[in-house]
């Protein structure tokens, strides 16, 4: 019966399923058209081939999972795809649903791409201070930018805008760790192990990643445990991020008053998607070291990489130096998160680096000694 006592009514939502089915097919077809990202072997000097502690010849190999080759140019393409599929399958995005996100970076660029693919509006909520280059990248993918005066306002503003527009706040920082199938299904962890299958050390000793949402480290850490791999997971964290201090203290309420200068990683608070229990160790990387290492990696590969890749590789180098000192062979895998061309006027600009108070000379000396000898200073 109806609430008023009249004839019974049927509420039927079957008509909306056709659009959802089409939207999911479009996203899956897009993934099928895309080849897996490359696993690049990063050249190490001759000291990486040595006689191990057991007296047998061995060596260390370093690999970079090149996420810059995604169509939207970064690791966040995987996250955006998973977030859209998760929201569609949960019934949160329909044909008329605007999608809202709190992001001014690569996640917003990738989410704008998927919103355009399935035909829904996309709005990225970001600080008014966001660079025009970032705004242009989002708008190029069909997204719209909504500005707030202070960075701390983006979460509440995104949720409020979703309510106002009748939209869905896709919320990468909460949904990242649950939207990806960590048991497999061609996630980044499964891809890494598959691509290493024919290498000298097919099961890596270390996988090194940074944390922005925490979704990637959660996926990889869970997968390692699920498959029983004897691989350690190291998460590298930039200065002024809450993740590493919270990991050290066990206090999930840790906050930082200053934001991270390394785009894409580091957060002023511990995000809901950060699963510390699956991480074996964390390293804090100075910002100057991230920038110096990004430049070294770019020079080695012949193309620029983003600063978070520098953070990753600094951590990988440090772990490799430990392995050399222990006479232990094996492989180390980390991520090339995005290309460096979009950072030409920041991390690759000496004047900008100087205005940030970053001195690249000390980390360059550490890198030079590592490259020359495999030893780590400090």
N, C-alpha and C positions, 0 to 999 in steps of 0.2 A: 504494500500500500504506500501511497505517497504520504508525506508528513501531514498533509491536510485531510487525510482520510479518503481521498479519491481513488481512481483506478491506478493500479501499479504501473510504473514506467521502467523502461529498460535504458540503461546508460551503456552505450556501445562505443568503444574506442578502436574498433578494428580498422576503421578507415585510416587512422594515423600510422598503422604498421607499414603500409606500402612505402611511405616516405622514409621511415626509419630504415627499412630494408634496403632501399636504394642508397641512402646516405652511407650505410655500412659497406655496401658493395663498392661504392666509389672510393672509400678510404682503403679497402682491401685491394682494389684494383691498382690504386696508386702505389701501394707497397709492393705489389707483384711486379709492377713496371720498374721498380727501383732495385738495382743490384745491391748486395750487401756491401758495407763499407770495407775498405781495404785494411789489412793488418800489415803495416809497414815495418820492415826490419831496420832499426836505427843502427848505423855503423858505430861500433865501439873499437877503440885502438887494440893493438896486438896484446896488450897486457890482459885483455879479457879472455885470452887462451892461455891456460896455465896447468900445472900439475896440482891436482887437488890434495886435500888433507889425507886422502886414502892412497896417495902415491900414483894415481891414474890420471891421464890427460883429461881435461875437462874444459869448460868455458862458460861464459855468461852471454846470453842474448837478450837484447832489449827490443821490444815491439811497441809501436804506436798504433792504436785503433783509430783510424782516420775518419772521425765523424763529420769533418768539414765537407765531405762529398755528398751529404744529404742535399736535397733540392733546396732547402732553406738555409743550408750552410753551417749547421751546427748539430751538436749532440741533442739539443732540445727538440729536434724534429721527432725523435723517437718518443719523447715524453708527450709532446703535443698529440701525436697519433694515438697513443694509449689513453690520454685524457679524453679525447673526443669519443673513442670507441666505448670507454667506460661510461661516459655520460649518456651516449646514445642507447646503450644496452640497458641502462638503468631507467630510461624514460625521462631523463632530465632535459634533453635537447629534443625539440620537435621542430616541425617545419617553420614555425613562427617564433622560435625562441632566440632572442639575442644572447650572445655569449660574452661574458665579461671576465676580464682577468686583471690582476694586480701585477703588472710587469712592464718594464720599459726596455727589456733586453731581448735575447734570442728566443725565449719562450713565447713572447708576444708575437714575434715575427712568424714563428712556426704555427702558432694557433691561428693567426690571421689567415695563413695559407689554407689550413683545413676548414676553417669557417667558410671561406670562399668556395672551396671544393664542394661542400655540401649545400651551400646556398643560404647560410644564415649570417646575420650581421655580427660583427665582432668589435668590441671596444676594449682597448687597453687603458687601464688607469695608471697614471705615472706622475712623478713629481714635475712641476713646471720647469725645473732646471734641466730636464732631460735634453740631451743634445739634439739638434735638428737632424743630424744624420740618422740617429736611432728612430726618430719619428718618421723620417722618410722611408726607412726599411719596412716599418709596420704598415704605413699607408700604401706602399708599393704592392703589398700583398692583399690590399683591400680592406684593411682595418681602419678604425677610427681611434683617435687618441683623446682621452679625457684627463685634464690636468688638475692636480691638487697642489697646494702651496708647500706642504711639508711631507717628506718621505714617509713618516709614520702614519699618515692619513690614508695611504693607498688601500689598505685592507678594508677598513670601514667604508670608504668611499666606493669601492668595488661592490661590496655587499649591498650598500644602499642603492647604487645605480641599478643593480640587478632587480631589486624590489621595485624600483620606480618604473623600469622598462618591462617588467614581467619577464625578466631574462634569467639566465643561469650563471652564477658565479662559479667558474670552473675550478678555481682555487688550487693552483699547482702545488702550493706548499703543504696542503693537507692531503691531497689526493695522489701525489706522485708515487708513494710507496705501495699503494693498493691498486693503482690502475694497471700496472704492468704484471704480467704473469711471470713470477720469479722462478717457476719450476721449469720453464723452457719456452716453447712456442716462438723460437727465433728471437729471444731477447738478446741483449748485448752480451750477457755472460755466456749463454749457449753458443753464440757466434764466435766469441774469442776462443773457446775450447775447440770448436770444430775447425777453425782456421789454423790452430796450432798442431793439429793431429799428426802431420808428417814432419814436424820440426824435431830438432835434436832433443829438446826438452818440452814435450807436448803438454805437460801439466806445469803451469808457472809456479815458481816459488812465491812470487808476490804479484798482486794486482794493485795498482796505485790509482786512486781517483780523488777528485775534489768533491766537495758537497755544496750544492746550492739549495735545492729542495731537500736533498738527502735520498731521493728516489733511486739514483743510480747505485749508490753504495749499498742501499737496502736490497736491491735486486741482485747485485753481484754477491753480497755476503750471504744471502739466503740460498742462492744457487750453489755456492761452494759447499755449504753444509748439506744441502739436499742431496747433492751428488757424491758427497764424501771425499772431495778433493783435498789433498794435503797442501792447499794454497793459503797463504796469509793475505788478508786484506788490509791495506794501509790507506787511510784517508788523510790527505794533506789539506791544510787549512791556512788561509792568508791571515795577515795581521788584522786585528780589530774584529774578528769573527767570534761569535759566541760558541761555536761548535766545539773547538778543541778545549777551551777552559771547562765547558760543561762535561765533556768526556773525562777530563782529568779529575774533576771534583765529584762527579755523579749528580750534580745539581742541574736538573732540566730547566730550572727557572733562570739560569744565567742569561744576562743580557749585556750588550755592548752599547755604549753611548755613541760610538763612532762607526760609520759604515765601512764595509770593505772597499778597497780601491781596486781589487782584482775582479773585473766584471765576470759575472756568471757563477762565482763561488763565494762562500763566506756570507754569514747572515748576522744581523744584530740581535737575533733571538734564536732559540732552538726551535726549529720548525717541526710541526707534527710528523712529517715524513722522515725525519732523521732517526734512524733506528741504531742506536749506539751499540746495542748488544751483539750485532753481527760484525763489528769492526774489531780487528786484532790490535791495531795500533794507530795512533794519530801523530802527525808531525805538523808543527806550525812553521810556515815558510815566510820569511821576510818579503815584503812587497818588492824591494829592490832585487832580490834573488829571483822572484817570478819574472820580472821584466828582463833581467840579464839573461836568464835561461831561455826565455821565449826568443830573444834575439839570436842566441847561439843555435837553437834548434832551427830557426829560420835560415840561418847561414848554412847549416849542414844540409838541410833538405832543398835549399834553393827557392824557398817560398816562405812568406811570413806565416806565423801561427799566432793565435791569440794568447793573452797573458795567463789564462788558466792552464793552458798547455805548459807554459813555463813553470807554473807551480807544480804540476804533475811530474814533470821531468826532473826538476830539482829533487823531489822526494825519491824518484826512481834512482837517480844517480847516487844519492846518499845510501840507499839500500844496497845498490850494487857494490859500492865501496866496502860495505860491511861483509858482503859475500866474498869479495876478493880477499879481505883480511882473514876470513875464516877458511879460505881454501875451498869454498863451496861453489860448485857449478850450478847452473839452472837458468831459468828464463824469468824475465820481469816484463809485465805488460802494463801500459798506461794509455791514456786517451789523448788524442789530438782533438780538442773539443771544437775548435772553429778556426777559420782562417784569420790572418792578421791584417788583411787589407783594410778592414773596417776600423782598425785602430791606428791608421797611419798618422792621424793628427794628435794621438795621445801617447800610447806606450812606445811607439816607434819614433816619436818626436823628442829630440833631446831637450828642447826648450820646455816642453810640457813636463817631462820627467823632472827637470830641475825645479820647476814651480811646485812640484809635489814634494820637494825636499828629499828626493830619492838619489842616493849615491850608488851607482852601479859598480864602482871600482872594487870594493871588498868582495861582493859575490863573484865578480869576474875572476878575481884571483883564486877563489875556491874552485871555480869551474876550470880554470886553466890548469891547476894542479891535478884535479881529477882526470882531465883529458890526457894529461902527460903521464900520469903514474897509476891512476886507479885509486889513489889515496884521498881521503876526505879530511880537510882541515877543520878541526874543532869538533 
